[in-house]
Amino acid sequence: MTLGPWRVRANAPLIERRALRWLLLFYCLFILYGSFIPFRFSVDAAFVHSQWARFFNPPFVNGVRQFSIPDVLSNVLLFVPFGFLWMAGELARSVFRRLFGATLMVGAVGFMFGLGIEFGQMFSPGRTSSILDAVCNGLGAGIGGAFGYVIIRALRGRLGPAVTATIRERPSLILLLLLMIAVIADAYYPFEITLDVSTVWHNLKQVQWIPFVGGPHRFWMDLFLEKVFFYGSIGALALVNLRHCHVRMNAVLVSCFCVVFAFAVEAGKLLFVGRVPNPENFILAVFGILIGIVGVLPAAETAFVRRNSSLL
């Protein structure tokens, strides 16, 4: 049964809010993943005590700055999408009637979420827990919430139908864009970009051109999730969306697009301080792309999966 135009317009805001809330959930999982990878924890009393002692370190001591500006900016920027999606999903709608109250609410939620992450990082070796990071998270969430308050209202008045139709009819496109953003963010964090030729040359000299010498450069489960799984999902979703365009040789075009994207992401690390391209990442990404295009999508279209799709 086809819904009439009036019914579609009535349901569009609800559909849009639900989709945005799902995006918010996935983004929260991405934040948690990036905050605790490689998921090693310790309850050693001496370690936890040292983390707690650093938690309340003042930002300035005798006029000397004790924090990293790129780290502060990255913590602010990380939570801007969180605040935007929280506002767009209209959670706790009763406080969203005024810009100040909405921004304050979203900033407080972002601060509490960040504070929970920082508390968890007290038990994570290799992580530095600081209340300053939580404050920056709250600030970023507030900024994102303010943008969301203004932009979402404008979209619903003018571009809302087109955005809603895209979310409703092709949610896989939204998920594809979200995965690509997640891959880029993970590759370039903490986003300390530079155009200094010496930095680019230094990063280039650090590249290990022969892959898998002495085994993988990181824990294999991390590499599987970040490269094979993520790029496999990107390949499958890109193929699904290209099929809507009725283009010939879509699998070949998607493969080329995803491979170029994987290469560009890895090569782009040359422009970021402390980020070195690794051929192993590119090889695993290509492997994941092929699995997603050749294996995952055809398997999802089998008769067995179609018969049991209602159970998923």
VOBA-1610 file (N, C-alpha, C; in pm, whole numbers, padded with zeros to 5 digits, always signed):
BEGIN
Met+00086-00119+00000Met+00000+00000+00000Met+00089+00124+00000Thr+00053+00219-00084Thr+00131+00341-00096Thr+00068+00450-00012Leu+00149+00517+00068Leu+00099+00626+00150Leu+00076+00750+00066Gly-00031+00821+00096Gly-00059+00946+00027Gly+00040+01052+00067Pro+00049+01162-00011Pro+00145+01268+00020Pro+00126+01326+00159Trp-00002+01339+00202Trp-00026+01399+00334Trp+00027+01308+00443Arg+00016+01175+00422Arg+00063+01080+00523Arg+00216+01079+00530Val+00279+01091+00413Val+00426+01096+00410Val+00477+01219+00483Arg+00411+01335+00460Arg+00454+01457+00527Arg+00433+01447+00677Ala+00328+01377+00719Ala+00302+01364+00862Ala+00403+01274+00929Asn+00445+01169+00857Asn+00538+01073+00916Asn+00684+01115+00899Ala+00713+01207+00807Ala+00852+01242+00776Ala+00931+01288+00898Pro+00878+01381+00980Pro+00959+01423+01096Pro+00991+01308+01190Leu+00895+01216+01211Leu+00919+01103+01299Leu+01025+01011+01242Ile+01016+00984+01111Ile+01116+00899+01045Ile+01253+00963+01053Glu+01257+01094+01031Glu+01385+01166+01036Glu+01445+01160+01175Arg+01364+01181+01277Arg+01416+01178+01414Arg+01471+01040+01449Arg+01398+00936+01410Arg+01446+00801+01440Arg+01577+00771+01371Ala+01589+00810+01245Ala+01714+00786+01172Ala+01830+00860+01235Leu+01805+00985+01275Leu+01910+01064+01337Leu+01949+01008+01474Arg+01853+00952+01545Arg+01884+00890+01674Arg+01970+00765+01656Trp+01943+00691+01549Trp+02029+00576+01520Trp+02171+00622+01485Leu+02181+00729+01407Leu+02313+00784+01375Leu+02384+00828+01502Leu+02310+00887+01596Leu+02369+00929+01723Leu+02422+00809+01799Leu+02346+00701+01801Leu+02390+00579+01870Leu+02519+00526+01809Phe+02524+00519+01676Phe+02644+00469+01609Phe+02763+00561+01635Tyr+02738+00691+01639Tyr+02848+00785+01664Tyr+02900+00771+01807Cys+02809+00748+01903Cys+02851+00725+02041Cys+02938+00600+02051Leu+02899+00496+01978Leu+02980+00373+01977Leu+03117+00400+01915Phe+03121+00485+01812Phe+03248+00521+01751Phe+03337+00597+01849Ile+03277+00687+01928Ile+03354+00761+02028Ile+03410+00665+02132Leu+03328+00573+02179Leu+03374+00476+02278Leu+03484+00387+02221Tyr+03468+00349+02096Tyr+03570+00266+02032Tyr+03703+00340+02023Gly+03699+00465+01978Gly+03822+00542+01966Gly+03884+00578+02099Ser+03802+00582+02205Ser+03852+00622+02337Ser+03918+00507+02413Phe+03884+00384+02379Phe+03934+00271+02458Phe+04014+00168+02378Ile+04022+00183+02245Ile+04102+00090+02169Ile+04245+00092+02221Pro+04316-00016+02240Pro+04285-00155+02204Pro+04216-00233+02316Phe+04141-00166+02402Phe+04058-00232+02503Phe+04141-00317+02600Arg+04247-00255+02650Arg+04327-00318+02756Arg+04306-00239+02884Phe+04275-00308+02991Phe+04242-00242+03116Phe+04325-00300+03230Ser+04344-00218+03332Ser+04422-00259+03448Ser+04359-00200+03573Val+04353-00281+03678Val+04302-00235+03807Val+04415-00229+03910Asp+04539-00224+03861Asp+04652-00212+03951Asp+04640-00082+04031Ala+04650-00090+04162Ala+04627+00024+04250Ala+04723+00139+04221Ala+04850+00107+04197Ala+04949+00212+04171Ala+04917+00284+04040Phe+04877+00208+03939Phe+04845+00268+03809Phe+04722+00358+03820Val+04616+00309+03883Val+04494+00387+03897Val+04519+00513+03980His+04602+00500+04084His+04633+00617+04167His+04708+00723+04088Ser+04800+00680+04001Ser+04874+00776+03920Ser+04782+00845+03819Gln+04687+00769+03764Gln+04590+00829+03672Gln+04501+00930+03744Trp+04460+00896+03866Trp+04375+00986+03943Trp+04449+01114+03979Ala+04579+01102+04008Ala+04658+01220+04044Ala+04669+01317+03927Arg+04669+01264+03803Arg+04678+01351+03686Arg+04542+01404+03642Phe+04434+01346+03695Phe+04300+01380+03647Phe+04268+01528+03669Phe+04309+01583+03783Phe+04276+01720+03817Phe+04394+01815+03796Asn+04488+01779+03712Asn+04601+01868+03685Asn+04551+02002+03631Pro+04597+02114+03687Pro+04553+02246+03637Pro+04609+02270+03498Pro+04534+02346+03414Pro+04581+02371+03277Pro+04707+02457+03271Phe+04730+02540+03376Phe+04849+02625+03379Phe+04916+02612+03516Val+05048+02603+03515Val+05128+02599+03638Val+05236+02705+03626Asn+05229+02805+03712Asn+05325+02916+03709Asn+05330+02983+03571Gly+05212+02993+03511Gly+05203+03059+03381Gly+05243+02973+03264Val+05279+02846+03290Val+05322+02755+03183Val+05207+02664+03145Arg+05175+02655+03016Arg+05065+02572+02970Arg+05098+02425+02985Gln+05004+02349+03042Gln+05025+02208+03070Gln+04944+02116+02977Phe+04879+02175+02877Phe+04797+02093+02789Phe+04837+02117+02644Ser+04796+02025+02557Ser+04825+02036+02415Ser+04707+02100+02343Ile+04733+02206+02268Ile+04626+02273+02195Ile+04560+02181+02092Pro+04637+02103+02012Pro+04571+02007+01920Pro+04483+01907+01994Asp+04525+01865+02113Asp+04445+01770+02190Asp+04315+01834+02235Val+04321+01960+02278Val+04200+02031+02318Val+04105+02047+02200Leu+04159+02088+02086Leu+04075+02107+01967Leu+04013+01976+01922Ser+04089+01868+01927Ser+04035+01738+01885Ser+03923+01694+01976Asn+03936+01719+02107Asn+03829+01681+02200Asn+03704+01766+02179Val+03722+01892+02143Val+03607+01977+02113Val+03539+01930+01984Leu+03618+01911+01878Leu+03563+01874+01749Leu+03498+01736+01752Leu+03552+01645+01834Leu+03498+01509+01841Leu+03352+01509+01885Phe+03315+01604+01971Phe+03179+01604+02026Phe+03085+01702+01956Val+03133+01775+01856Val+03044+01862+01780Val+02937+01780+01707Pro+02972+01671+01635Pro+02866+01589+01574Pro+02773+01527+01678Phe+02826+01493+01795Phe+02741+01439+01901Phe+02631+01538+01939Gly+02669+01664+01963Gly+02571+01765+01998Gly+02474+01792+01884Phe+02524+01791+01762Phe+02439+01815+01646Phe+02333+01705+01633Leu+02377+01579+01643Leu+02284+01467+01627Leu+02187+01459+01745Trp+02235+01491+01866Trp+02145+01492+01981Trp+02033+01595+01961Met+02072+01712+01915Met+01972+01816+01890Met+01881+01778+01775Ala+01939+01723+01668Ala+01859+01687+01551Ala+01759+01577+01583Gly+01797+01484+01673Gly+01707+01377+01710Gly+01598+01420+01806Glu+01606+01543+01855Glu+01506+01601+01944Glu+01484+01515+02068Leu+01594+01474+02131Leu+01584+01406+02259Leu+01557+01512+02366Ala+01471+01479+02460Ala+01430+01574+02564Ala+01374+01702+02499Arg+01269+01686+02419Arg+01218+01796+02338Arg+01168+01915+02421Ser+01127+01890+02544Ser+01068+01999+02622Ser+01166+02111+02651Val+01297+02082+02651Val+01396+02186+02680Val+01454+02246+02553Phe+01401+02206+02436Phe+01458+02250+02310Phe+01383+02369+02251Arg+01301+02435+02330Arg+01222+02544+02276Arg+01300+02674+02268Arg+01409+02686+02343Arg+01493+02805+02340Arg+01637+02763+02314Leu+01707+02846+02239Leu+01844+02813+02199Leu+01935+02795+02321Phe+01927+02886+02418Phe+02016+02878+02534Phe+01994+02751+02613Gly+01866+02720+02643Gly+01836+02600+02721Gly+01875+02474+02647Ala+01854+02470+02516Ala+01890+02352+02437Ala+02041+02332+02435Thr+02114+02442+02412Thr+02260+02433+02408Thr+02317+02390+02543Leu+02263+02448+02651Leu+02309+02412+02784Leu+02281+02265+02814Met+02165+02217+02774Met+02128+02078+02797Met+02222+01982+02724Val+02244+02009+02596Val+02330+01922+02516Val+02474+01928+02567Gly+02521+02049+02604Gly+02656+02060+02658Gly+02673+01982+02787Ala+02570+01984+02873Ala+02578+01908+02998Ala+02581+01757+02971Val+02500+01712+02875Val+02501+01569+02839Val+02637+01529+02783Gly+02693+01613+02695Gly+02825+01584+02640Gly+02932+01580+02747Phe+02922+01673+02845Phe+03019+01673+02955Phe+03008+01545+03038Met+02887+01501+03069Met+02868+01380+03148Met+02917+01256+03071Phe+02889+01253+02942Phe+02937+01142+02860Phe+03090+01141+02857Gly+03150+01258+02835Gly+03295+01267+02834Gly+03355+01234+02969Leu+03287+01275+03077Leu+03337+01245+03211Leu+03336+01095+03237Gly+03233+01026+03188Gly+03230+00881+03201Gly+03342+00815+03124Ile+03374+00867+03006Ile+03484+00812+02927Ile+03617+00835+02999Glu+03637+00956+03051Glu+03762+00986+03121Glu+03776+00899+03246Phe+03667+00873+03315Phe+03673+00785+03431Phe+03713+00645+03388Gly+03657+00596+03277Gly+03696+00465+03228Gly+03840+00458+03184Gln+03894+00570+03133Gln+04032+00571+03087Gln+04132+00565+03202Met+04084+00590+03325Met+04172+00572+03440Met+04221+00428+03452Phe+04146+00335+03397Phe+04181+00194+03404Phe+04238+00142+03273Ser+04271+00233+03182Ser+04319+00193+03049Ser+04464+00238+03030Pro+04560+00145+03033Pro+04700+00181+03009Pro+04718+00245+02871Gly+04801+00346+02866Gly+04825+00417+02741Gly+04732+00534+02720Arg+04633+00551+02809Arg+04541+00664+02801Arg+04567+00758+02918Thr+04550+00887+02893Thr+04565+00987+02998Thr+04429+01046+03029Ser+04386+01031+03152Ser+04255+01078+03194Ser+04267+01221+03248Ser+04177+01309+03203Ser+04182+01449+03245Ser+04043+01509+03243Ile+04011+01585+03344Ile+03881+01651+03347Ile+03873+01760+03241Leu+03990+01812+03197Leu+03990+01912+03091Leu+03932+01854+02963Asp+03961+01727+02934Asp+03905+01663+02816Asp+03753+01657+02823Ala+03700+01626+02943Ala+03554+01620+02959Ala+03492+01758+02940Val+03558+01862+02990Val+03508+01999+02971Val+03507+02034+02822Cys+03613+01995+02751Cys+03619+02020+02606Cys+03510+01942+02533Asn+03483+01819+02578Asn+03375+01741+02519Asn+03241+01812+02536Gly+03216+01864+02657Gly+03092+01937+02680Gly+03083+02062+02595Leu+03196+02134+02579Leu+03198+02253+02496Leu+03168+02218+02351Gly+03229+02110+02302Gly+03203+02068+02164Gly+03058+02028+02143Ala+03002+01955+02241Ala+02861+01916+02231Ala+02770+02039+02230Gly+02802+02138+02312Gly+02723+02260+02313Gly+02730+02334+02181Ile+02849+02340+02122Ile+02864+02407+01992Ile+02784+02333+01885Gly+02797+02198+01884Gly+02720+02119+01788Gly+02571+02134+01809Gly+02529+02140+01937Gly+02388+02158+01965Gly+02335+02291+01915Ala+02415+02397+01930Ala+02374+02529+01882Ala+02359+02528+01730Phe+02455+02466+01661Phe+02442+02454+01515Phe+02318+02374+01478Gly+02296+02264+01551Gly+02181+02180+01522Gly+02051+02254+01542Tyr+02043+02335+01646Tyr+01921+02410+01674Tyr+01884+02500+01556Val+01985+02566+01499Val+01960+02660+01390Val+01941+02586+01258Ile+02032+02491+01229Ile+02033+02428+01097Ile+01916+02333+01078Ile+01887+02249+01177Ile+01781+02152+01161Ile+01646+02219+01141Arg+01621+02327+01213Arg+01495+02399+01193Arg+01485+02455+01051Ala+01597+02504+00999Ala+01595+02555+00862Ala+01574+02443+00761Leu+01638+02327+00786Leu+01624+02215+00694Leu+01481+02164+00691Arg+01419+02157+00807Arg+01283+02105+00810Arg+01186+02201+00742Gly+01223+02326+00734Gly+01134+02419+00669Gly+01153+02425+00518Arg+01274+02393+00468Arg+01302+02408+00326Arg+01352+02279+00262Leu+01463+02226+00315Leu+01520+02106+00254Leu+01476+01979+00323Gly+01393+01993+00424Gly+01350+01878+00503Gly+01294+01763+00420Pro+01199+01789+00326Pro+01143+01677+00249Pro+01248+01597+00173Ala+01345+01667+00112Ala+01448+01596+00038Ala+01537+01514+00131Val+01576+01574+00245Val+01658+01502+00341Val+01583+01383+00398Thr+01457+01404+00430Thr+01375+01296+00486Thr+01358+01184+00386Ala+01335+01219+00259Ala+01319+01116+00156Ala+01446+01033+00141Thr+01561+01099+00148Thr+01688+01027+00139Thr+01705+00931+00255Ile+01675+00979+00375Ile+01689+00894+00494Ile+01593+00776+00487Arg+01470+00802+00439Arg+01368+00699+00437Arg+01393+00597+00326Glu+01429+00644+00207Glu+01438+00557+00092Glu+01576+00495+00075Arg+01682+00566+00119Arg+01817+00513+00102Arg+01899+00536+00228Pro+01860+00472+00337Pro+01938+00487+00461Pro+02079+00433+00448Ser+02101+00342+00352Ser+02236+00288+00334Ser+02333+00396+00290Leu+02285+00499+00219Leu+02373+00609+00179Leu+02421+00687+00300Ile+02332+00711+00397Ile+02370+00781+00520Ile+02473+00699+00597Leu+02449+00568+00606Leu+02542+00481+00677Leu+02678+00477+00606Leu+02678+00476+00473Leu+02802+00478+00396Leu+02883+00603+00428Leu+02819+00718+00426Leu+02888+00844+00456Leu+02942+00844+00599Leu+02864+00789+00692Leu+02908+00784+00831Leu+03031+00696+00847Leu+03033+00581+00779Leu+03149+00492+00787Leu+03273+00557+00726Met+03256+00626+00615Met+03370+00694+00552Met+03426+00802+00642Ile+03338+00877+00708Ile+03384+00979+00802Ile+03457+00915+00919Ala+03406+00802+00968Ala+03470+00732+01079Ala+03610+00685+01041Val+03626+00633+00920Val+03758+00588+00873Val+03855+00705+00863Ile+03809+00818+00810Ile+03895+00936+00797Ile+03934+00989+00934Ala+03837+00996+01025Ala+03865+01047+01160Ala+03966+00958+01232Asp+03950+00827+01218Asp+04043+00735+01283Asp+04184+00746+01225Ala+04194+00771+01095Ala+04325+00779+01030Ala+04402+00904+01067Tyr+04332+01016+01089Tyr+04400+01144+01106Tyr+04395+01200+01248Tyr+04329+01131+01339Tyr+04324+01178+01478Tyr+04467+01187+01534Pro+04507+01294+01606Pro+04427+01407+01656Pro+04424+01527+01562Phe+04431+01506+01431Phe+04407+01610+01330Phe+04509+01724+01336Glu+04633+01689+01365Glu+04739+01792+01370Glu+04801+01803+01231Ile+04731+01871+01143Ile+04773+01881+01004Ile+04886+01983+00990Thr+04972+01960+00892Thr+05082+02052+00866Thr+05112+02052+00717Leu+05159+02164+00667Leu+05204+02175+00528Leu+05355+02187+00523Asp+05422+02154+00633Asp+05567+02161+00641Asp+05627+02046+00561Val+05713+02080+00465Val+05774+01977+00380Val+05860+01882+00462Ser+05927+01934+00565Ser+06012+01848+00647Ser+05931+01741+00720Thr+05809+01776+00765Thr+05723+01678+00831Thr+05680+01571+00733Val+05641+01612+00613Val+05601+01516+00510Val+05717+01422+00477Trp+05836+01477+00463Trp+05952+01396+00431Trp+05986+01301+00546His+05974+01349+00668His+05999+01264+00785His+05900+01147+00789Asn+05771+01175+00767Asn+05672+01067+00766Asn+05699+00968+00654Leu+05741+01020+00539Leu+05767+00932+00425Leu+05884+00839+00454Lys+05987+00888+00523Lys+06103+00804+00556Lys+06069+00698+00659Gln+05959+00720+00737Gln+05921+00624+00839Gln+05835+00510+00785Val+05798+00518+00658Val+05710+00416+00600Val+05783+00283+00590Gln+05717+00178+00635Gln+05771+00041+00620Gln+05717-00015+00489Trp+05799-00010+00383Trp+05751-00042+00250Trp+05725-00191+00230Ile+05794-00276+00303Ile+05772-00420+00290Ile+05671-00461+00396Pro+05551-00501+00357Pro+05446-00528+00456Pro+05465-00662+00528Phe+05412-00667+00649Phe+05402-00790+00730Phe+05538-00853+00759Val+05639-00769+00770Val+05771-00820+00810Val+05768-00843+00961Gly+05783-00966+01002Gly+05777-00998+01144Gly+05637-00997+01200Gly+05535-01010+01112Gly+05397-01011+01157Gly+05332-00875+01143Pro+05201-00866+01169Pro+05131-00738+01156Pro+05182-00635+01255His+05172-00508+01220His+05227-00400+01303His+05140-00368+01423Arg+05018-00423+01427Arg+04928-00399+01539Arg+04854-00528+01572Phe+04779-00524+01681Phe+04700-00640+01720Phe+04604-00676+01607Trp+04598-00804+01571Trp+04526-00846+01451Trp+04377-00816+01459Met+04318-00822+01579Met+04175-00795+01591Met+04145-00647+01564Asp+04234-00556+01607Asp+04218-00414+01576Asp+04223-00392+01425Leu+04320-00455+01360Leu+04334-00439+01215Leu+04213-00496+01141Phe+04162-00608+01189Phe+04046-00668+01123Phe+03925-00576+01132Leu+03902-00520+01250Leu+03786-00434+01268Leu+03801-00303+01192Glu+03917-00238+01204Glu+03936-00106+01145Glu+03953-00109+00994Lys+04014-00215+00941Lys+04044-00219+00798Lys+03952-00315+00722Val+03954-00440+00758Val+03878-00539+00682Val+03727-00516+00699Phe+03681-00506+00823Phe+03537-00493+00847Phe+03483-00359+00797Phe+03551-00249+00834Phe+03500-00117+00794Phe+03503-00100+00643Tyr+03614-00135+00578Tyr+03622-00118+00434Tyr+03534-00218+00361Gly+03515-00337+00417Gly+03420-00430+00358Gly+03279-00375+00360Ser+03243-00313+00472Ser+03110-00250+00482Ser+03098-00134+00384Ile+03204-00055+00370Ile+03201+00057+00275Ile+03183+00006+00132Gly+03255-00100+00096Gly+03242-00156-00038Gly+03102-00207-00066Ala+03044-00281+00029Ala+02910-00335+00010Ala+02806-00224+00001Leu+02815-00123+00087Leu+02718-00013+00085Leu+02733+00073-00040Ala+02856+00093-00084Ala+02877+00171-00207Ala+02816+00099-00327Leu+02830-00033-00332Leu+02772-00110-00442Leu+02619-00104-00438Val+02562-00113-00319Val+02416-00103-00305Val+02366+00030-00359Asn+02434+00139-00325Asn+02389+00271-00368Asn+02413+00296-00516Leu+02521+00240-00572Leu+02547+00261-00714Leu+02445+00185-00799Arg+02393+00075-00749Arg+02294-00001-00825Arg+02166+00079-00847His+02139+00174-00760His+02022+00260-00779His+02037+00350-00901Cys+02163+00371-00942Cys+02189+00460-01056Cys+02184+00385-01189His+02171+00252-01185His+02163+00168-01305His+02285+00188-01395Val+02403+00183-01334Val+02528+00200-01409Val+02586+00063-01440Arg+02634+00045-01560Arg+02697-00081-01598Arg+02833-00097-01529Met+02873-00223-01512Met+03002-00255-01449Met+03013-00186-01313Asn+02902-00186-01237Asn+02902-00115-01109Asn+02999-00174-01009Ala+03020-00306-01011Ala+03114-00368-00917Ala+03257-00320-00943Val+03292-00306-01071Val+03427-00258-01106Val+03443-00112-01065Leu+03343-00031-01090Leu+03350+00111-01053Leu+03359+00128-00902Val+03280+00051-00828Val+03284+00060-00683Val+03420+00014-00631Ser+03473-00091-00689Ser+03605-00140-00645Ser+03711-00032-00666Cys+03708+00032-00783Cys+03806+00138-00811Cys+03789+00256-00716Phe+03664+00295-00692Phe+03638+00408-00602Phe+03688+00378-00461Cys+03657+00259-00411Cys+03695+00224-00273Cys+03846+00209-00259Val+03910+00152-00361Val+04056+00137-00355Val+04123+00274-00357Val+04075+00363-00443Val+04130+00500-00447Val+04107+00570-00314Phe+03988+00552-00256Phe+03959+00613-00126Phe+04053+00560-00019Ala+04076+00428-00016Ala+04166+00368+00084Ala+04308+00420+00065Phe+04353+00431-00059Phe+04488+00482-00086Phe+04500+00628-00045Ala+04397+00709-00075Ala+04400+00852-00041Ala+04402+00872+00110Val+04325+00791+00183Val+04324+00803+00329Val+04462+00771+00386Glu+04523+00665+00335Glu+04654+00626+00388Glu+04762+00725+00346Ala+04760+00770+00221Ala+04861+00865+00175Ala+04843+01001+00242Gly+04721+01037+00278Gly+04696+01165+00343Gly+04763+01178+00477Lys+04803+01066+00537Lys+04871+01071+00666Lys+05004+01145+00657Leu+05058+01158+00537Leu+05184+01230+00522Leu+05172+01375+00567Leu+05051+01429+00563Leu+05030+01569+00596Leu+04999+01591+00744Phe+05000+01484+00824Phe+04963+01496+00964Phe+05081+01455+01053Val+05103+01534+01156Val+05213+01507+01249Val+05185+01379+01324Gly+05285+01291+01327Gly+05273+01167+01403Gly+05193+01058+01335Arg+05150+01076+01211Arg+05074+00976+01138Arg+05157+00930+01020Val+05188+00801+01015Val+05275+00746+00911Val+05196+00646+00828Pro+05196+00660+00695Pro+05126+00562+00610Pro+05186+00422+00627Asn+05101+00323+00616Asn+05147+00184+00631Asn+05086+00100+00521Pro+05168+00038+00436Pro+05114-00046+00328Pro+05026-00159+00378Glu+05050-00207+00500Glu+04967-00314+00554Glu+04821-00269+00566Asn+04801-00145+00610Asn+04665-00093+00621Asn+04595-00092+00485Phe+04668-00050+00383Phe+04609-00043+00249Phe+04576-00183+00197Ile+04667-00278+00218Ile+04643-00415+00171Ile+04521-00476+00240Leu+04510-00458+00370Leu+04396-00512+00443Leu+04267-00441+00402Ala+04277-00310+00373Ala+04158-00238+00328Ala+04109-00291+00194Val+04202-00316+00101Val+04164-00372-00029Val+04104-00512-00012Phe+04161-00589+00077Phe+04107-00722+00106Phe+03964-00712+00158Gly+03940-00618+00249Gly+03806-00598+00301Gly+03709-00551+00194Ile+03754-00462+00105Ile+03669-00414-00004Ile+03625-00529-00093Leu+03719-00616-00129Leu+03685-00730-00214Leu+03587-00824-00145Ile+03607-00846-00015Ile+03513-00931+00059Ile+03373-00870+00059Gly+03367-00738+00083Gly+03237-00671+00087Gly+03165-00674-00046Ile+03238-00658-00156Ile+03176-00653-00288Ile+03148-00792-00344Val+03243-00882-00330Val+03232-01014-00391Val+03161-01114-00301Gly+03178-01098-00167Gly+03126-01199-00077Gly+03002-01158+00001Val+03010-01044+00070Val+02902-01006+00162Val+02772-00976+00089Leu+02779-00890-00013Leu+02657-00851-00081Leu+02589-00967-00154Pro+02661-01049-00231Pro+02594-01165-00291Pro+02534-01259-00187Ala+02602-01275-00074Ala+02548-01361+00032Ala+02419-01303+00089Ala+02413-01169+00099Ala+02292-01105+00152Ala+02174-01117+00057Glu+02202-01146-00071Glu+02095-01156-00169Glu+02052-01299-00198Thr+02105-01395-00122Thr+02066-01535-00141Thr+01923-01556-00096Ala+01864-01664-00146Ala+01725-01695-00112Ala+01709-01720+00038Phe+01809-01784+00100Phe+01800-01813+00243Phe+01790-01685+00325Val+01876-01588+00294Val+01875-01462+00368Val+01746-01386+00343Arg+01698-01387+00219Arg+01573-01317+00190Arg+01455-01379+00263Arg+01454-01512+00274Arg+01344-01578+00343Arg+01344-01547+00492Asn+01464-01528+00550Asn+01474-01506+00695Asn+01504-01362+00730Ser+01490-01271+00634Ser+01524-01130+00661Ser+01432-01071+00766Ser+01311-01120+00779Ser+01220-01066+00880Ser+01263-01096+01021Leu+01353-01194+01039Leu+01401-01228+01173Leu+01515-01140+01216Leu+01576-01064+01123Leu+01694-00982+01154Leu+01651-00851+01217
//
